[in-house]
C-alpha cells in the first residue's frame, strides 16, 4: 500500500500557485459583435483565463497582457480552475486561455467542450511530466529508484492531491517501478519547491514530481530521471484555446496567438524572474523588465 504524508509546511516560494484574482469579466467574446473602440468592430477588451497554480500559464498570460496592452487592448486576467475555465469559455465568461495541454492532460475537457472552442495551436511542444532529482544524484532512471530509496530518505516529494501528475504517480509510476515501499508525500507545489530548495542548500539527494516547462529547471541544479517504461506518458503541447467566436471578435489577436511560439528556455527564464527571484504578485514591472531584455523576440510576436 502506498504510504502518504501531508506536509504541514506550505511556504510561499513562487506563490503564483496561490494567487486568485476576482472581479467581473470584461470578455469581448460573448458573441454580440459589439465594438469597444477597435477598428471595424473588433473588441479591444479581452479576458484571458488563467489556471490557478499553473506557472507556465501564468507567465504566458502575464506576457501577453503586457504585449496586448502595448497594442491598445484592455486585458483582464481571470484566475480559475480548469473545469471552470473550459465551461466559461463556452459561455462567454472568458475569451481565451493559454495553458491547454494536449493530447492527454486536458483531453477530457476538449472532448466535452471542443466543438464550442477554437484551438489556436501549440505554442510549446515540450510539455512533459517528470521525476526530477539533484543533478549529482547517483541514479539516472526511475528504474533505479527502488533499490536506492535509502539514498533519498525513502521519500518521493509530490505536489497537490488534485493534480494529474499526482494521479499518474499513484496509478502508473509507483506500481510500474515497484515504489510502493517509499513514502509518497502529497502536499502542494510551493511545499515541494521548498523541500527542493532545502535539499539543494544542504547538498542532499531528493526526488520530486515535476513537469516541463517549469522555472525550477532554471533555478535549481536538477535533472530528469529516465522513464524507460513510459509511465509518465509522452510529451504534450501547450495550446492557446479560445471561445468559438474568438477569431471573429479578435482577428488580430487570433493571428498573433496562432503564430505564437515560445521555447522552454525562454519560458523558464520568464518564470524564474517572476516566481523565484521576485517576492510579490504584481508581475507587471517584472514582465516589462524581461521584455526589455528579450525585445527582439517579443517584437516578433506581433509583427
KETI-695969 format. One record per atom (N, C-alpha, C, O): x, y, z. Coordinates in steps of 0.05 Angstrom, whole numbers, plus 5000, padded with zeros to 4 digits. Example, Ala and Ser with C-alpha at 12.3 -4.5 7.8 and 13.67 -1.06 7.14 Angstrom:
BEGIN
526448865156
524649105156
526449345156
528549345169
525749555142
527349795143
525850015157
526850235161
//
This chain:
BEGIN
501749765000
500050005000
501850255000
503850265014
501050444984
502650694983
502350845009
500150885019
504650935020
504551095044
504751385037
506351465020
503051545049
502951835042
503251995067
502451915089
504552225064
504752415086
503952685075
504552745052
502552835090
501753105082
503453315096
503553325120
504953475081
506553675093
504853895105
502853975093
505653985128
504154205141
505554465135
504354675137
508054455126
509454705119
508754775090
509654635072
507354985087
506755085060
508055365057
506955555067
510255375044
511755625042
510955775016
509755654998
511656025016
510856194994
512756204971
512656404956
514556014968
516456024946
515056014919
513655824913
515356234904
513956244878
511056224881
509756064866
509756374899
507056324906
505056434885
503056554892
505756384860
503756424840
501556224842
499356274834
502255984854
500355774856
497955854874
495755744870
498356044892
496156114910
494656364901
492856444915
495456474879
494256734870
491556694858
491256534839
489556824869
486856804858
485757084855
485457224875
485357164831
484257434826
481257414821
480357224809
479857604831
476957614827
476157864813
477758054811
473657874803
472758104790
471058034767
470957804759
469658224755
467958174733
469558144708
471458294703
468757964691
469957924665
469258154647
466958244646
471258234631
470658434610
470858304583
471758434564
470058054581
470457894557
469058034534
466758114535
470558044511
469358144487
468357914470
467257964448
468757664479
467957434463
465257324470
464957084469
463257494476
460657394484
458857364460
456557294463
459957414436
458457354412
456557574403
455057534384
456457804417
454658014409
455658194388
454258354376
458358164382
459458314360
459858614365
460458764346
459358704389
459658994395
462559084393
464358934399
462859334385
465459454384
465959604409
464259744419
468459574420
469259724444
471559894438
473359924455
471660014415
473760204409
475660114388
477460274380
475459864378
477259764358
476259834330
473959904327
478059814310
477259864283
475559634273
475959404280
473659704255
471959514241
470559324261
470259084254
469859424283
468259264302
469759074320
468558934335
472459074318
473958894335
473958984363
474559224368
473458804382
473458874410
476258934419
478158804410
476559124437
479159184449
479259104478
481259154492
477158974488
477158864515
477258564513
475658434501
479258444526
479758154524
480258034551
481758144567
479057814556
479357664581
480957414576
480257244560
483157384591
484857144589
484456984615
484957074637
483556734612
483156554634
485756414641
487156314623
486456414667
488956304676
488456094697
486956134716
489655854694
489255644713
490655704739
493055774739
489255674761
490555714787
492955524791
492655284788
495255634797
497555474804
499155364781
501155224785
498455424756
499955324733
501855544724
501055734710
504355524732
506355734728
506755814700
506956044693
506855614682
507455674654
505155844642
505556014625
502655774650
500355934640
500256214652
499556404638
500956234677
501056504690
503156674675
502656904669
505556564670
507656714657
506856794629
507157024621
505856604614
505056674586
502756874585
502757054568
500956854604
498657044605
499557324613
498657524602
501357344632
502457604640
504057724617
503957964613
505457564602
506957654579
505157774559
505557994549
502957624552
501157724532
499457954542
498558124526
498957964567
497658204578
499258454572
498158654563
501858444578
503558664572
503658734543
503558964535
503858524526
504058574497
501558694487
501658894471
499258584495
496658684484
496058964494
494959124479
496759024519
496259294529
497959494514
497159724509
500359414506
502059594490
500759644462
501259844450
499259444453
497859464428
495159604430
493659624410
494459694453
491959844457
489559694467
487359794467
489959444475
487759284486
487559324516
489459394530
485159274526
484659264555
484458974562
482758824553
486258884579
486558594585
485858534614
486858674632
484258334618
483558244645
484457954648
483657784632
486057894668
486857614674
484857514695
484557624716
483657284688
481557164706
482556894715
482956714699
483056864741
484156614752
481856424760
479956504773
482156174752
480155964758
481355694754
483455664743
479955484764
480855214759
480055124731
478255244719
481454924720
480954854692
478054794685
477154884664
476654654701
473854584695
472154834691
470554854672
472555034708
471055284706
471955444682
470255584669
474455424675
475455574651
474155474626
473155624610
474155204622
473155104597
470155154594
469155214573
468655124616
465855184615
465455484610
463755564594
467055654623
466855934619
467456024591
466256224581
469355894578
469955964550
467555914532
467156064513
466055714538
463655654521
461355844527
459555874510
461355964550
459056134558
459756434557
458156604565
462056504546
462756784542
463956924566
464257164566
464556764587
465756884611
468656964606
469757154618
470056814589
472856864582
473056854551
471456734538
475256974542
475756974513
477756764504
477456634483
479856714521
481956534513
483456444538
483556584558
484656204536
486556114556
489056014541
488855924519
491356034554
493855974541
495255724552
497555674547
493755554566
495055334581
493655064578
493554914597
492655014554
491454754549
493554554540
494854584520
493854334556
495754124550
494353904534
492353784543
495353844510
494253644493
496553474481
498753574477
495953214476
493353094473
492252954498
490252814496
493652964521
492952794543
491652954566
489352894573
493053144578
492253254604
489453374604
487953334622
488853534583
486153664582
484353544561
482453674551
484953294553
483353164532
480453144540
478653174523
479853084565
477053054574
475453304570
473153304561
476653534576
475353794573
474853854543
472753954536
476853794527
476553844498
474453664485
473053734467
474353414496
472353234485
469553334492
467653304477
469253454516
466653544525
465853814512
463553854504
467853994510
467154274501
468454344474
467954564464
470054174463
471654244440
470054354416
471154524402
467654264412
466154364389
465154644393
464054764375
465554754417
464755034423
467255204428
467055434438
469555094422
472155234427
473755254401
473255114382
475755424402
477555454379
480455394388
481555544405
481555184377
484355114384
486155274366
486155244342
487755454378
489555624363
492255504359
494055624347
492655254368
495155114363
497055124387
496655284406
499154964385
501154944407
503255164405
504355204383
503855294427
505955494427
508555384440
510655504439
508255144452
510555004463
509954704461
507754624470
511754554450
511154264445
512954084462
513453854455
513954194484
515854044501
514753994529
516353944547
512154014533
511053964559
511153674566
510553494550
511953614591
512253334600
512153314630
513053494644
511053094640
511153034668
513852894674
514852744657
514952954697
517652854703
517952764732
516452854749
520052604737
521152564763
523952684762
525552614745
524452884779
527053024778
528552974804
527452944825
531252974801
533052944824
535253144821
535653264800
536753184843
539153354841
541053244820
541253004817
542353434806
543953344783
546253164789
547253014772
547253164814
549352984822
548352734836
549852594849
545752674834
544652434846
545952184833
546652194810
546151964849
547551734839
545851554820
546851334813
543551644812
541851484794
541051654770
540951904772
540251524748
539451664724
536751574714
535751674693
535451384727
532951274717
531151214741
531951144762
528551234735
526551164756
526850864762
526250784784
527750704743
528050424747
530150364769
530250144780
531950554775
533950514795
533050614823
534550584842
530750734824
529950874849
529350684872
530250734894
527950474867
527150294888
529550174903
529450164928
531550094889
533849974902
535750184914
537550104929
535250434909
536850654921
535150844938
535851064942
532850744946
530950914961
532151034986
531551264992
533950895000
535050995024
536851245019
537151405037
537851274995
539551504988
537851754985
538851984985
535251714983
533351944980
531451965004
529152055001
532351865027
530851875051
528251715048
526251765062
528251525029
525951355024
523351515018
521151435025
523751745005
521451925001
521352044973
523452114961
518952054962
518352194937
516752444945
514552414956
517652684938
516252924945
514453004922
515353054899
511853004927
509853064906
508653344909
509553504925
506553384893
505153644894
502353604905
501953434923
500353744895
497653734906
496053484900
496653354880
494153424917
492553174913
490753174889
489952964880
490053404878
488253404855
489653424828
488353434807
492253424828
493753454803
493853194786
493952974797
493853234760
494153004742
496752854747
496952614745
498953004753
501452884759
501352704783
502652494784
499852784803
499552624828
498052364821
498852154830
495952384805
494552144797
496351954781
496251714785
497852064762
499651904746
501751764763
502451534758
502751914782
504751794800
503651564816
504851354818
501251604827
500051394843
499251154826
499650924834
497951204804
496750984788
498550854768
498050624760
500650994760
502450884739
505350854748
506450644746
506551074757
509451064762
510050884786
511850714784
508650914808
509350754832
508950454827
510850304833
506750364816
506550074811
508349974789
509349754790
508850134769
510550054747
513450004756
514749814747
514450174774
517250154782
517550034810
519750054821
515449924822
515649804848
516449984870
518249924887
515250224872
515950424891
514050434915
513950624930
512450224918
510450224939
511550254967
510050344985
514050174972
515150194999
516350475005
517250525027
516350644985
517350924990
515051095000
512651044994
515651295016
513651485026
513151685003
514951824995
510651704994
509951894973
508552124987
506252104996
509952344989
508952585003
507352754984
508352874965
504752764989
502952934974
502453194990
501453185012
503153424978
503053674993
501953894976
499453914972
503754054964
502954264946
505454334930
507654264938
505054484908
507354564892
509254744908
511754694907
508354944922
510155114938
511754954959
514054994963
510354764972
511754594992
513854414979
515954384991
513154304956
515154144942
517654304935
519854214938
517154554925
519354724917
521054804942
523454834940
519754844964
521154904989
522954674997
525254715006
521954424994
523654195000
525954174981
528254104988
525454234955
527654234935
529754444942
532154394939
528854674950
530754894958
532454804982
534854844983
531054685002
532554595026
534554385019
536854395029
533854185003
535753974996
538054084980
540354004984
537554274962
539654404947
541554554965
544054534962
540454704984
542154855003
543854675020
546154745027
542854445027
544254255045
545854045030
547053875043
545754055004
547253854988
546253574991
547853374991
543653544994
542353274998
541053174973
540253334956
540852914971
539352794949
536352834953
535352834976
534952874932
532052904933
530752814907
532052854886
528452704908
526852644884
524152774886
522752734906
523352924866
520853064866
519353004841
520452944820
516653024843
515053014818
514853294807
514353484822
515353324781
515553584769
514453574741
513453364732
514653784727
513753784699
515353994683
516354194695
515553954658
516754144639
514554264622
512754114613
514554524618
516554724628
515854824656
513554854663
517954864672
517654974699
520255124705
522455044698
519955354719
522255514725
524255384743
526555474745
523455164757
525455024774
527854924758
530054904769
527454874732
529654774716
531655004711
533954954704
530855244714
532655474711
533855554738
536055674738
532555484759
533355574786
535055374802
536655454819
534655114796
535954904812
537754724795
537054684771
539854614806
541554424792
540254144793
540953984810
538354094775
536853844776
536953714748
537553834728
536253454748
536053304723
533553124724
532653054746
532553054701
530352864699
531352584700
533452514689
529852414714
530352124713
529152014688
526852084681
530551834675
529451704652
527051534660
526851434683
525151504642
522651354646
522451134625
520851164607
524050924628
524250724606
521550584600
521150484578
519750574620
517250434615
515050634606
512850544600
515750884604
513751084594
511451124613
509251194604
511851084639
509651104658
508551394661
506251434668
510251584655
509451864658
508051974633
507052204633
508051814612
506751904588
508552054569
510852124576
507552114545
509152244525
509152544529
507452654544
510852684515
510952974515
508353084503
507152954485
507453314512
505053444502
505653724492
507853824495
503653834479
503854114470
502154284488
500054204497
502954534492
501454734507
500054914486
501355054471
497354904486
495855044466
494455294477
493755304501
494055484460
492155704465
489455614454
489255524432
487355644471
484655574463
482855804468
482755914490
481255874448
479456104450
476556024449
475955784444
474856214454
471956164451
471356104422
473056144404
468956004417
468255924390
468356154370
468856104346
467856394379
467856624361
470256804365
470257044359
472456684375
474856844382
475956984357
476757214357
476156834335
477356944311
475657174300
476757374290
473057154302
471257374293
471557624310
471757844300
471657584336
471757814355
474557934357
474858174362
476657764353
479357854357
481157754334
483057604339
480657844310
482157734287
485157794289
486857624282
485958024299
488758094302
490057924323
492257804318
488857894346
490057734368
489957444360
491857294366
487957354346
487757084337
490157014319
491356794322
490857194301
493257144284
495757134300
497456964296
496057314319
498457314336
498757054352
500856934353
496556974365
496756734382
496956484365
498256284374
495856484341
496156244324
499056214316
499955984313
500556424313
503356414306
505256414330
507756404326
504156434354
505856454378
507456204383
506355984382
510056234387
511856024395
513656124417
514556354416
514255954437
516056024458
517555774467
516355574475
520255794465
521855564473
521755524504
521055704518
522355284512
522355234541
524455404556
523955494578
526755444543
528855604556
527955894561
528356004583
526556004541
525456274545
523356274567
523356454584
521656084566
519556064586
520656024614
519756154633
522755854617
524055814643
525056084654
524756144677
526356234636
527556484646
525456684655
525856824674
523156694641
520956864649
519756774675
519356934694
519256514678
518156414703
520056454726
519156524748
522556424721
524556454743
524556734755
524556764779
524556934737
524557204748
521957284761
521857444779
519757154752
517157214764
516757084790
515757204810
517356824792
516556664815
518856594834
518256514857
521256614825
523456544843
525056784852
525656814876
525856954833
527557184840
525857414851
527057594864
523257414847
521557634855
519657534877
518457324874
519357694898
517657614920
515257814921
515258014935
513257744905
510857914903
508957804882
509557604869
506757944878
504857844859
504058064838
502258014822
505358294839
504958494818
507058444797
509258564798
506458274777
508458194759
509058394736
510958354721
507358604734
507658794712
510458894708
511558864686
511759014728
514459124725
516558904718
518358954703
516158664730
518058444725
517858354696
519958314683
515458334687
515058244659
516058454640
517358394619
515658714646
516658934629
519758924627
520858964606
521058864650
523958844650
524858614633
526758634618
523458384636
524158144619
523758204590
525458124573
521658344583
521158414555
523458594544
524358544522
524358784560
526558954551
529058804546
530658884529
529458574560
531758414556
531458204534
533358074525
528958184524
528357994502
526658134481
524858024470
527458384476
525758554459
525358454431
523158474420
527458354419
527258254391
525258024389
523658024371
525457844408
523457614408
520657724412
518857644397
520257894431
517557994437
516358154414
514058124407
518058324401
517158474378
516158294356
514358354341
517558064353
516757874332
514057744336
512957634317
513057754361
510457624366
508157764354
505957654350
508458024348
506258174336
506958304309
505558474299
509158214298
509958334272
508958164249
509458234226
//
